[in-house]
Amino acid sequence: MPRTFTVSDSIVVHVSPADVYRHVSDPARMGDWSPENLGATVHGGAGRTRVGTVFDGRNKRGAFRWTTRCTVTALEQDRLFRFRVHAIGVRRPRVPGPIATWEYRFEPVPEGTRVTETWTDDRRSWPDFVAHAFDRVATRGHTFADFQRRNIATTLRNLKNAMEPASDMG
């Protein structure tokens, strides 16, 4: 079975692109929405995210916890936030190598903002059979593409719920 290297999904959030961009482009905030990410520590301290910003993401899946090293590779104010994951480890990201790229696009629509989250598998040099075997162990029987498809849907839903003002039910 051929590998799927990219999956994405979108959701419309009823706030401005600037509002969504400001929250999503802060790596420390990702833990507020992601089912796996617990947040991040930005190297060089807090401040405005820019291309080249390095951060360590703290993650969990069940009882397993790990840390990734990431670098912001693209930013377009209120339109795009992209970073690549290029090292992994249990407490510290000690094992370097291309792992994944995450991208968030923010498109103005009449109702607010269409947010599109995309995951790309950067493990291109891994033979398919090795990737499939690793993926099934790491995700309890799934490919990473299928696993990330569900994670993306959850992240987008959580982002929408967190960003949209509570509706007046009165």
N, C-alpha and C positions, 0 to 999 in steps of 0.2 A: 504494500500500500504506500503510495507516494506521500511524502510529508507536506503538510500545510505550513507554510512559513509566515503567513500573515493572517490575522483575524481582526475585525473591528466591528463596532456597533455605535449607534448614535441615539441620543435622546434630546428632546427639547426641554430646556429649563427656562422658566418664565422670569428671567432676570437679564440684565444687559451683558453683552460679551465682556465688557470691562470688569464687571463683578465676578463672573465665573473665572475669567483668566487670572485675576488677582489671587484667587484662592488656589486654583489648580497649579499655578506656576510657582507656588511656595512648597518645596519638597517636604518640609516639616508637616504640612497639613494633609498629605495624602492618606495618612492613617485614619483620618476622619471619615473616609469613604470606602477605602479598599478592604476587601475581606481578608487579605493577607498582610498588607503593609501596616506597621505600627507607627509609622512616622520616620523622620530622617534627621540626621545631624549634618548640618551644612558646614563644610570646611571653611575656615576663615571667619566663622561667626555668621550671625543673622545679617540680613541686608537684602538688597534687591538682587534677585536672581538674574544672571546674565549668561551668555554663552561662555562655556568654560567653567562654570560653577561646578564644584565637586561636592557630592554628598554621599553619606553612608545610610542606606535604607535598612531599617530593622523589620524583619518579616517573621511570620509564623504560619504554619500549616499543621493543625492538630497540636501535638506536643512538640513538634520539631520547630526550632528557631534558627534563623541564619541572618547574616548581614551581607549586603551587596554594596559595591562601590559603583557610583554612577556619575556621569558627567553630562551636563546640559549641552546639547549640540545645536539647538536651534530655538530661537525665540522671535516672535513677531507680536508686538504689543496688541493684546486683545484678539489675536488670531491663531497663534501657534505656540505650543510648548512641547519640546522633544528632548529626550535624554536616552543615553545608552547605558546599559548595565555591563560592566567590563571586569568585574572581580567578585568573588563570592567566598564566604567562609562562615564558620559557626559564630565565633565572637567577633572576629575581625575579617575583612575580605582579603584573604591571603592568596587565593588561587586566581590568577589573572586569566583572562580570555574573553572572547566575544560571547555574550550570553543572550541579550535581547535589547531591543529598542522599543521604547514607549513613546507614543505621540498623542497629543490632544489638540484638536482643531476646534475653533470657536467661530461659528458662522451666524451672523445676524439673520433672524427670521422675524416675521411679524409678531409672533408670540413671545419672542425673547432671543434665545441663543440655542442653536443646534450644536451640541457638544459631541464630537466623534473621538472615541478612544481607539487606538490601534496598537496592537502588540505584534512585533516582528521577531521571529526566532533567528538570532544571529549565529547559531551553532551550525553554520553552513558546511564546515569542514568535517562534522561528525558523519560517519556512515549512517544511512537510514536505520539499519538494524540495531545499531548501538543507541541511537536517539530513541527509537521506539521502546527498547528494553528499559532504558533509563527513565523515560517518561512514564511508563506504566508503573514502575516502582515509586517514583516521586509523586505521582498523582493518584495512586491507588487504582490503577487500571485504565487510565485515560491517556490520550495523547496530550501534549501541552497545548496544542491548538484548541481542542475541545475544552480542556480545563480552563484556559484563558478566556475562551468565549463566555463561559459562565461567570468568571471573575469580572470581566468587563461589564456584563449586564448588571451584576450586583453593584459594582462601583458607580456606574452611571445612575442607577436607581437611588443609591444612597446620596450621591451628589445632588440630584434633583430634590430629594426630600430635605436635605440640609440647606440648600440655597433658596428654595422658594419660600416666600413668606406664608405663614399659616393663613389658610383661607378663613374668612368670617362665616361661620356656620349659623349665626344668629338670625 
